Amino acid sequence: MFSIGGEISVNRLGFGAMQITGPGVWGPPRDAGEAIRVLKRLPELGVNFIDTADSYGPDVSEQLIRKALHPYDGLLIATKAGFTRSGPDRWHVNCRPEYLIAQAHKSRRQLGVEQIGLWQLHRIDPRVPRGEQFGAVKQLLDEGVIRHAGLSEVSVADIKAASQVFRVATVQNSYNLADRESDDVVDYCEANGIGFIPYYPLGGDGELTRAGGALDKIAKAKGATQGQIALAWLLKRSPATLPIPGTSKVAHLEENCAAATLTLTDAEFAALDRKRR
């Protein structure tokens, strides 16, 4: 368990809801029925932390979550704003204060909640003074539109700067066995009680995933998949990590969630860790 903002306890293996949309994270899913089944299966598997964004679809992910899971008994639905979309795989940063505030209100309506439990700044927009962006987040907190706030794709310096304006509850960066650029961010989050949400948690490279490699050997020894071991590594990496593997298939969801039952020994963790150090 991890306590977001010191008050919302969630199981550490969550779900990222980007893949329940259409190709290129655009439009409705190819199989809407399966997407709903995936979402409904989450609480049955003990997943009570779901991460989405207004730009997933756009809007589609939030709408499907509401259709499948509202009124969210025991669930934390986190969402984000800061991107506009013009088509499949097209992302445009927009963190003007008025846009962020309007999108947070829209997400609240789409999710059907009076207050968003966790809302995250999807990116820091280099074209907008960061003080204005952080000020918009503080306004949303002060007005009760959101309860807790987080950041995405940031450095330790960014976290410190934002923390001068509002309490940072979570940080969401790309991070996995092969992508260790945010090691210092993970350590900072752990030291400061900030949840670290590694997106793209199953990323890997040829060296790590090759037959006979450390990941392959550990997976075979435990009767697990390489993906499950990669998730188990993230869970052991720090008590602050909250991996959010996503999928549009129930079978894959169940496979991912089984990683929460795996425990790596210190030697197994070290064997994987050495590959990137």
C-alpha positions in Angstrom: 0.0 0.0 0.0 1.0 3.6 -0.5 -0.7 6.7 0.9 -1.1 9.4 -1.7 -0.9 12.8 -0.1 -0.7 11.0 3.2 -4.4 10.2 3.2 -5.5 8.1 0.2 -4.3 4.5 0.5 -3.9 2.6 -2.8 -2.5 -0.8 -3.7 0.8 -0.2 -5.4 0.1 -1.9 -8.7 -2.3 0.3 -10.5 -3.7 0.6 -14.1 -2.9 3.0 -16.8 -6.0 3.7 -18.9 -4.4 5.0 -22.1 -4.7 1.8 -24.1 -8.5 1.4 -23.7 -8.9 4.1 -26.4 -8.5 3.7 -30.2 -5.4 3.4 -32.3 -3.0 6.3 -31.7 -4.8 7.0 -28.4 -7.5 8.5 -30.6 -11.2 7.8 -30.6 -13.2 4.9 -29.2 -11.6 1.5 -28.8 -11.9 -1.2 -31.5 -13.6 -3.4 -28.9 -15.6 -1.3 -26.5 -17.1 -4.3 -24.8 -13.6 -5.7 -24.0 -12.5 -2.3 -22.7 -15.4 -2.2 -20.3 -14.6 -5.8 -19.2 -11.0 -4.7 -18.5 -12.2 -1.8 -16.3 -14.8 -3.9 -14.4 -12.2 -6.6 -13.7 -9.8 -4.1 -12.0 -11.4 -4.0 -8.6 -11.9 -7.8 -8.7 -8.1 -8.1 -9.0 -7.4 -5.6 -6.2 -6.5 -2.7 -8.4 -7.9 0.5 -6.8 -5.7 3.1 -8.5 -6.5 4.1 -12.1 -4.5 6.7 -14.0 -6.1 8.4 -17.0 -6.0 11.8 -18.8 -8.4 14.1 -20.6 -6.2 13.7 -23.7 -6.7 10.0 -23.9 -9.2 9.7 -26.7 -9.5 12.7 -26.1 -12.1 12.3 -23.4 -12.8 8.6 -24.3 -10.9 7.1 -21.5 -12.5 9.2 -18.8 -16.0 8.5 -20.3 -15.4 4.7 -20.4 -14.1 4.7 -16.8 -17.3 6.4 -15.6 -19.5 4.0 -17.6 -17.8 1.0 -16.1 -16.9 2.0 -12.6 -18.9 5.0 -11.3 -19.4 5.7 -8.4 -15.9 4.4 -7.8 -16.4 2.8 -4.4 -12.9 2.4 -2.9 -11.2 3.5 -6.2 -8.9 6.4 -6.8 -9.3 7.8 -10.4 -6.4 10.1 -11.2 -6.4 12.2 -14.3 -4.2 14.8 -16.0 -4.4 17.8 -18.3 -1.9 19.7 -20.4 -2.1 18.2 -23.8 -4.4 19.0 -26.7 -4.9 16.6 -29.6 -5.3 17.0 -33.3 -5.3 13.4 -34.4 -3.9 9.9 -33.8 -0.5 10.0 -32.1 -0.5 13.8 -32.2 0.2 15.6 -28.9 0.5 19.4 -28.3 1.4 20.8 -25.0 -0.9 23.5 -23.7 -0.6 24.5 -20.1 -2.1 28.0 -20.2 -3.7 28.5 -16.8 -7.2 29.1 -18.2 -6.9 25.9 -20.2 -5.8 23.8 -17.3 -8.5 25.0 -15.1 -11.2 24.5 -17.7 -10.0 21.0 -18.4 -10.0 20.0 -14.7 -13.6 21.1 -14.5 -14.4 19.1 -17.6 -12.7 16.0 -16.2 -14.7 16.4 -13.0 -17.9 16.4 -15.0 -16.9 13.6 -17.3 -15.8 11.4 -14.4 -18.9 12.3 -12.4 -17.2 13.4 -9.2 -17.5 16.5 -7.0 -13.7 16.5 -6.5 -10.9 14.8 -8.4 -8.8 12.8 -5.9 -5.6 13.2 -7.8 -5.0 15.6 -10.8 -1.7 15.8 -12.5 0.0 18.4 -14.7 0.7 16.3 -17.8 3.7 18.4 -18.8 5.4 21.6 -17.9 4.8 23.9 -20.9 8.1 25.7 -21.8 6.0 28.4 -23.5 4.1 29.4 -20.4 5.8 30.8 -17.2 5.9 27.9 -14.8 4.7 30.1 -12.0 1.5 30.6 -13.9 1.1 26.8 -14.4 1.8 26.0 -10.8 -0.5 28.9 -9.8 -3.4 27.3 -11.7 -2.8 24.0 -9.9 -2.9 25.8 -6.6 -6.1 27.5 -7.5 -7.7 24.1 -8.3 -6.5 22.8 -4.9 -7.7 25.9 -3.1 -11.1 25.8 -4.8 -11.6 22.1 -4.0 -11.8 21.1 -7.6 -9.0 18.6 -7.0 -7.8 17.1 -3.7 -4.2 16.3 -4.5 -1.9 17.3 -7.3 1.0 15.8 -9.2 3.5 16.4 -12.0 4.6 14.4 -15.0 7.9 14.2 -16.8 9.8 16.4 -14.4 13.2 16.6 -12.8 14.1 17.0 -9.1 14.5 20.7 -9.7 11.1 20.9 -11.2 9.6 19.1 -8.2 11.3 21.5 -5.8 10.1 24.5 -7.7 6.5 23.3 -7.8 6.6 22.4 -4.1 7.1 26.1 -3.4 3.6 26.7 -4.7 1.7 23.5 -3.8 2.2 20.1 -2.2 3.3 17.6 -4.8 1.6 14.3 -4.1 2.9 12.3 -7.1 5.3 12.4 -10.0 4.8 10.4 -13.2 7.9 9.8 -15.4 8.9 7.2 -17.9 10.8 4.6 -16.0 11.6 0.9 -16.3 14.4 -1.5 -16.3 15.9 -0.1 -19.5 15.1 3.6 -18.9 16.7 4.7 -15.7 17.1 8.4 -16.3 14.7 9.2 -13.4 16.7 7.2 -10.8 17.3 10.4 -8.8 13.6 11.4 -9.1 12.6 8.0 -7.6 15.0 8.5 -4.7 13.8 12.0 -4.1 10.2 10.9 -4.1 10.8 8.1 -1.7 12.7 10.5 0.7 9.8 13.0 0.6 6.7 10.8 0.7 5.8 11.5 -2.9 4.3 8.7 -5.0 6.4 7.8 -8.1 4.2 6.6 -11.0 6.5 4.9 -13.6 4.7 5.0 -17.0 5.8 2.7 -19.7 6.7 0.2 -17.0 7.3 -2.7 -19.3 9.8 -1.1 -21.6 12.9 -3.0 -22.3 15.9 -3.4 -24.6 17.5 -6.3 -26.4 20.2 -6.8 -23.8 17.7 -7.2 -21.0 15.1 -9.3 -22.8 17.4 -11.7 -24.8 17.1 -15.4 -24.2 19.5 -16.5 -21.5 19.8 -12.9 -20.0 19.2 -12.1 -16.4 15.5 -11.2 -16.9 14.9 -14.3 -18.9 16.6 -16.6 -16.3 14.7 -15.1 -13.4 11.4 -15.3 -15.2 11.9 -19.0 -16.0 13.0 -19.8 -12.5 9.9 -18.3 -11.1 7.5 -19.6 -13.7 6.7 -16.0 -14.7 6.8 -13.8 -17.8 9.5 -11.2 -18.4 6.9 -8.5 -18.0 5.9 -9.8 -14.6 9.5 -9.8 -13.4 9.9 -6.2 -14.8 6.9 -5.1 -12.7 8.1 -7.0 -9.7 11.5 -5.2 -10.1 9.7 -1.8 -10.1 7.7 -2.7 -6.9 11.0 -3.7 -5.2 12.9 -0.7 -6.5 11.2 1.7 -4.0 8.2 1.6 -1.6 7.1 4.8 -3.4 6.8 3.3 -6.9 3.2 2.8 -8.2 3.5 1.0 -11.6 0.5 1.5 -13.9 0.7 -1.2 -16.7 -2.0 -0.7 -19.2 -3.8 -3.0 -21.6 -7.0 -3.4 -23.6 -7.3 -7.1 -22.9 -8.6 -8.9 -19.8 -6.1 -11.8 -20.2 -3.2 -9.4 -20.3 -4.6 -7.5 -17.4 -4.7 -10.6 -15.3 -1.2 -11.5 -16.3 0.1 -8.1 -15.2 -1.7 -8.1 -11.9 -0.1 -11.5 -11.0 3.2 -9.6 -10.7 2.0 -8.2 -7.4 2.3 -11.7 -6.0 5.9 -12.1 -7.0 8.8 -11.2 -4.7 12.3 -10.8 -6.0 15.2 -11.7 -3.7 17.9 -9.1 -3.1 20.2 -11.2 -5.4 17.6 -11.3 -8.2 17.0 -7.6 -7.9 20.8 -6.9 -7.9 21.3 -9.1 -11.0 18.8 -6.9 -12.9 19.9 -3.7 -11.4 23.6 -4.2 -12.4 22.6 -4.3 -16.0 21.8 -0.5 -15.9 24.4 0.8 -13.4 
